[in-house]
Amino acid sequence: MDPELEPFIPFLPQTDPADPVATRRTFAALAAARPAPDTTDLEIEDLTVPADPDVAVRIYRPRRAQGAVVWLHGGGFVFGDLDTEHPWAARVSAASGAVVVSVDYRRSPEHRYPAALDDAYAVLNWTVDHASELGVDPGRIAVGGHSAGAGLAAGVALRARDEQGPPIRFQLLNQPGLDDRQDTWSQRNFTDTPWHDRDRLTVMWRHYLGSRPATPYAAPARATDLSGLPPAYVSTAEFDPLRDEAIAYAQRLMQAGVPVELHHWPGTFHGSQALLSAAVSQRQNAELAAALRRALAG
């Protein structure tokens, strides 16, 4: 474990995904206690995207943005919202120069798959259709997110390809959850890792899928054909059950001819990027933003 991260581990909040309401409350309190991001150079607006049902979004506009990213928060499909994601979304926008459209997608178990995916896909379509109002090029729209949100982003990219939907410039997959089968080495062996472990992920997948079998849009690792997908940046943490499925997905994208940048961060754990004082977290966050900036540039 990175020596700057290890001292924080005993103080990480204990969450129980089997109790979604309590978990949401704990996570909201944790997010509220974090330092507020610098939003001086950002224009921030809450909007409602017309859909069935409508989807709330929070838009972060930096000066002279070239492109936008439809941003999907983490939380195992169970917790997280626009407010808890605010620090992440603001920093991504300020550091990358991209308009960030943060999506308040429906959460499970109250709203199981495909509710969250439908919400994310509706916002993608809306973002492309309203690119001129957002001040960006409609050909420079990315999808991205963290953890479950990154898995949703990968699912949106697959669906857009298959349905000849909006062209996606780039997919930014930070520590993505991609495979409900949980049969990789890291899933089998990381049963007591900080923040996320195998058992928590099992519960979250159960909340998300219910009794329905997983499709590739729910669990993108199940997709048999990854050709024709947008270029990707995939980031993984060493002590993360999701590590190996993300690495395998990146390798399969490469084999399908998709340009991929894969960065594995030794000594880190799932979500440790939120510990902003650690040098490795600062490097992770800077690189995430830089990858998005490069992808949306000319």
C-alpha positions as CSV (number, residue, x, y, z in Angstrom):
1,M,0.0,0.0,0.0
2,D,1.2,3.5,-0.8
3,P,2.6,4.9,2.5
4,E,0.6,8.1,2.1
5,L,-2.6,6.2,1.7
6,E,-2.2,3.6,4.4
7,P,-2.8,5.8,7.4
8,F,-6.2,6.7,6.2
9,I,-7.5,3.2,5.9
10,P,-8.7,2.8,9.6
11,F,-10.7,6.0,9.2
12,L,-12.6,5.0,6.1
13,P,-16.4,5.0,6.7
14,Q,-18.0,1.6,7.0
15,T,-20.8,1.2,4.5
16,D,-23.3,-1.7,4.2
17,P,-24.7,-1.9,0.7
18,A,-27.4,-4.3,2.0
19,D,-28.9,-1.2,3.6
20,P,-29.0,1.3,0.7
21,V,-30.7,4.1,2.7
22,A,-28.0,4.1,5.4
23,T,-25.2,3.8,2.9
24,R,-26.5,6.8,1.0
25,R,-26.7,8.8,4.2
26,T,-23.1,7.8,5.2
27,F,-21.8,8.6,1.8
28,A,-23.5,12.0,1.6
29,A,-22.1,13.0,5.0
30,L,-18.6,11.9,3.8
31,A,-18.9,14.0,0.7
32,A,-20.2,17.0,2.6
33,A,-17.1,16.9,4.9
34,R,-14.6,17.0,2.0
35,P,-13.0,20.3,1.0
36,A,-15.1,22.3,-1.4
37,P,-13.6,22.4,-4.9
38,D,-12.5,25.6,-6.5
39,T,-15.4,26.6,-8.8
40,T,-14.2,30.2,-9.5
41,D,-13.8,29.7,-13.2
42,L,-16.8,27.4,-13.7
43,E,-20.4,28.2,-14.6
44,I,-22.6,25.7,-12.9
45,E,-26.2,25.0,-13.7
46,D,-28.8,22.4,-12.7
47,L,-31.1,21.3,-15.5
48,T,-33.7,18.6,-16.3
49,V,-33.2,16.5,-19.4
50,P,-36.6,15.5,-20.9
51,A,-36.8,11.7,-21.0
52,D,-39.0,9.0,-19.7
53,P,-38.7,9.8,-16.9
54,D,-36.9,13.1,-16.9
55,V,-33.2,13.1,-15.7
56,A,-31.6,15.7,-13.5
57,V,-28.2,16.9,-14.6
58,R,-25.6,19.4,-13.3
59,I,-23.6,21.2,-15.9
60,Y,-20.1,22.5,-15.3
61,R,-18.9,25.0,-18.0
62,P,-15.3,26.2,-18.0
63,R,-14.1,29.0,-20.2
64,R,-13.4,28.2,-23.9
65,A,-14.4,24.5,-23.6
66,Q,-13.9,22.5,-26.8
67,G,-15.8,19.4,-25.9
68,A,-18.0,17.8,-23.2
69,V,-18.2,14.6,-21.2
70,V,-21.3,12.9,-20.0
71,W,-20.1,12.1,-16.5
72,L,-21.5,9.1,-14.4
73,H,-20.9,8.9,-10.7
74,G,-19.7,5.8,-8.8
75,G,-21.6,4.1,-6.0
76,G,-22.2,0.6,-7.0
77,F,-25.4,1.6,-8.8
78,V,-26.8,2.1,-5.2
79,F,-25.6,5.4,-3.8
80,G,-24.2,8.7,-5.0
81,D,-25.9,11.7,-6.6
82,L,-25.3,15.2,-8.0
83,D,-24.2,16.6,-4.6
84,T,-21.9,13.8,-3.6
85,E,-20.3,13.9,-7.1
86,H,-19.9,17.7,-7.1
87,P,-16.3,17.7,-6.0
88,W,-15.3,15.1,-8.6
89,A,-17.2,16.7,-11.4
90,A,-16.0,20.2,-10.7
91,R,-12.4,19.2,-10.6
92,V,-12.7,17.2,-13.8
93,S,-14.2,20.2,-15.6
94,A,-11.7,22.7,-14.2
95,A,-8.6,20.5,-14.9
96,S,-9.6,19.2,-18.3
97,G,-11.3,22.2,-19.8
98,A,-14.3,20.1,-20.7
99,V,-18.0,20.8,-20.1
100,V,-19.1,18.2,-17.6
101,V,-22.7,17.0,-17.7
102,S,-23.0,15.1,-14.4
103,V,-26.0,12.7,-14.5
104,D,-28.3,12.0,-11.6
105,Y,-29.3,8.5,-12.9
106,R,-31.8,6.3,-11.1
107,R,-30.3,4.0,-8.5
108,S,-31.0,0.5,-7.5
109,P,-32.5,-1.5,-5.9
110,E,-35.5,0.8,-6.3
111,H,-34.7,1.1,-10.0
112,R,-32.9,-1.9,-11.5
113,Y,-31.2,-2.3,-14.8
114,P,-31.8,-0.8,-17.4
115,A,-33.0,2.3,-15.6
116,A,-29.5,3.9,-15.0
117,L,-28.4,3.0,-18.5
118,D,-31.5,4.5,-20.1
119,D,-31.0,7.7,-18.1
120,A,-27.3,7.9,-19.2
121,Y,-28.1,7.2,-22.8
122,A,-30.9,9.9,-22.8
123,V,-28.4,12.4,-21.4
124,L,-25.9,11.5,-24.1
125,N,-28.4,12.1,-26.8
126,W,-29.5,15.4,-25.2
127,T,-25.9,16.6,-24.9
128,V,-25.1,16.0,-28.5
129,D,-28.4,17.7,-29.6
130,H,-27.7,20.7,-27.4
131,A,-23.9,20.9,-28.0
132,S,-24.3,24.4,-29.5
133,E,-26.1,25.7,-26.4
134,L,-23.3,24.2,-24.3
135,G,-20.7,25.9,-26.4
136,V,-19.0,22.7,-27.7
137,D,-18.5,20.8,-30.9
138,P,-21.1,18.0,-31.2
139,G,-18.3,15.8,-32.5
140,R,-16.3,16.1,-29.3
141,I,-18.6,14.4,-26.8
142,A,-17.1,11.8,-24.4
143,V,-18.6,9.5,-21.8
144,G,-16.9,8.7,-18.6
145,G,-17.1,8.0,-14.9
146,H,-15.8,6.2,-11.9
147,S,-16.5,2.6,-10.7
148,A,-20.1,1.7,-11.5
149,G,-20.3,5.0,-13.4
150,A,-17.4,3.9,-15.6
151,G,-19.2,0.6,-16.2
152,L,-22.3,2.6,-17.2
153,A,-20.1,4.7,-19.6
154,A,-18.8,1.5,-21.2
155,G,-22.4,0.2,-21.6
156,V,-23.5,3.5,-23.1
157,A,-20.6,3.3,-25.7
158,L,-21.7,-0.3,-26.6
159,R,-25.3,0.8,-27.0
160,A,-24.5,3.8,-29.1
161,R,-22.4,1.7,-31.4
162,D,-25.1,-1.0,-31.8
163,E,-28.0,1.4,-32.2
164,Q,-26.1,3.8,-34.5
165,G,-26.6,6.4,-31.9
166,P,-24.6,9.6,-31.3
167,P,-20.9,9.3,-32.2
168,I,-18.8,9.2,-29.0
169,R,-15.3,10.7,-29.2
170,F,-13.8,9.0,-26.1
171,Q,-14.6,6.8,-23.1
172,L,-12.9,7.6,-19.8
173,L,-13.2,4.5,-17.6
174,N,-11.8,5.0,-14.1
175,Q,-11.7,1.8,-12.1
176,P,-14.7,0.5,-14.0
177,G,-17.1,-2.2,-12.8
178,L,-17.7,-4.4,-15.9
179,D,-18.4,-8.0,-14.9
180,D,-21.1,-9.4,-12.7
181,R,-19.6,-12.9,-12.8
182,Q,-16.8,-11.9,-10.4
183,D,-14.5,-14.7,-11.6
184,T,-11.2,-12.9,-12.0
185,W,-8.2,-13.4,-9.7
186,S,-8.7,-10.0,-8.0
187,Q,-12.4,-10.6,-7.5
188,R,-11.8,-14.0,-6.0
189,N,-8.9,-12.9,-3.7
190,F,-9.7,-9.3,-2.7
191,T,-12.2,-10.1,0.1
192,D,-11.0,-7.6,2.6
193,T,-9.7,-4.6,0.7
194,P,-10.4,-1.0,1.7
195,W,-13.7,0.6,0.7
196,H,-14.6,-2.1,-1.9
197,D,-14.4,-5.8,-1.6
198,R,-15.9,-8.9,-3.3
199,D,-18.9,-9.3,-0.9
200,R,-19.9,-5.6,-1.3
201,L,-19.7,-5.9,-5.0
202,T,-21.8,-9.1,-5.0
203,V,-24.6,-7.2,-3.1
204,M,-24.4,-4.3,-5.5
205,W,-24.7,-6.5,-8.6
206,R,-27.7,-8.2,-7.0
207,H,-29.3,-4.8,-6.3
208,Y,-28.7,-3.7,-9.9
209,L,-29.8,-6.8,-11.8
210,G,-32.3,-8.3,-9.5
211,S,-33.3,-11.7,-11.0
212,R,-32.6,-10.6,-14.5
213,P,-29.7,-12.1,-16.4
214,A,-26.9,-9.6,-17.2
215,T,-26.6,-8.3,-20.8
216,P,-23.5,-6.7,-22.2
217,Y,-25.0,-3.3,-21.7
218,A,-25.3,-4.1,-17.9
219,A,-21.9,-5.9,-17.7
220,P,-19.8,-4.8,-20.7
221,A,-17.2,-7.6,-20.1
222,R,-19.9,-9.9,-21.4
223,A,-19.8,-8.3,-24.9
224,T,-18.3,-10.6,-27.4
225,D,-17.5,-7.9,-30.0
226,L,-15.6,-4.8,-28.9
227,S,-14.8,-3.5,-32.3
228,G,-15.9,-0.1,-33.5
229,L,-15.9,1.4,-30.0
230,P,-14.5,4.8,-29.1
231,P,-10.9,5.2,-28.0
232,A,-10.5,4.6,-24.2
233,Y,-8.5,5.5,-21.2
234,V,-8.7,2.8,-18.6
235,S,-7.3,3.3,-15.1
236,T,-7.0,0.6,-12.4
237,A,-6.0,0.4,-8.7
238,E,-3.8,-2.4,-7.4
239,F,-5.9,-3.4,-4.4
240,D,-9.2,-3.3,-6.1
241,P,-11.5,-6.3,-6.8
242,L,-12.4,-4.6,-10.1
243,R,-8.7,-4.5,-11.2
244,D,-8.4,-7.6,-13.4
245,E,-11.7,-7.2,-15.2
246,A,-10.8,-3.7,-16.2
247,I,-7.3,-4.8,-17.4
248,A,-8.9,-7.6,-19.4
249,Y,-11.4,-5.3,-21.0
250,A,-8.7,-2.8,-22.0
251,Q,-6.7,-5.7,-23.6
252,R,-9.8,-6.9,-25.4
253,L,-10.4,-3.4,-26.7
254,M,-6.8,-3.3,-28.0
255,Q,-7.2,-6.6,-29.7
256,A,-10.4,-5.3,-31.4
257,G,-8.4,-2.4,-32.8
258,V,-9.6,0.3,-30.4
259,P,-7.0,2.8,-29.3
260,V,-6.5,2.3,-25.5
261,E,-4.4,3.9,-22.9
262,L,-4.2,1.7,-19.8
263,H,-2.7,2.9,-16.5
264,H,-2.4,0.7,-13.5
265,W,-1.6,2.5,-10.2
266,P,0.5,0.5,-7.8
267,G,-0.2,0.9,-4.1
268,T,-3.7,2.3,-4.5
269,F,-7.1,1.0,-3.6
270,H,-10.6,1.6,-5.0
271,G,-11.6,5.2,-4.6
272,S,-8.3,6.2,-3.0
273,Q,-8.1,9.1,-5.4
274,A,-10.4,11.0,-3.1
275,L,-7.6,11.3,-0.6
276,L,-6.3,14.4,-2.2
277,S,-3.3,14.9,0.0
278,A,-1.5,11.8,-1.3
279,A,1.0,12.4,-4.2
280,V,-0.3,9.4,-6.0
281,S,-3.9,10.7,-5.9
282,Q,-2.7,14.0,-7.3
283,R,-1.0,12.2,-10.1
284,Q,-4.0,10.1,-10.8
285,N,-6.4,13.0,-10.9
286,A,-4.1,15.1,-13.1
287,E,-3.7,12.3,-15.6
288,L,-7.4,11.6,-15.7
289,A,-8.0,15.2,-16.6
290,A,-5.1,15.3,-19.1
291,A,-6.4,12.2,-20.9
292,L,-9.8,13.9,-21.3
293,R,-8.2,17.2,-22.5
294,R,-6.1,15.4,-25.1
295,A,-9.1,13.4,-26.4
296,L,-11.3,16.4,-26.8
297,A,-8.6,18.6,-28.4
298,G,-8.2,19.2,-32.1
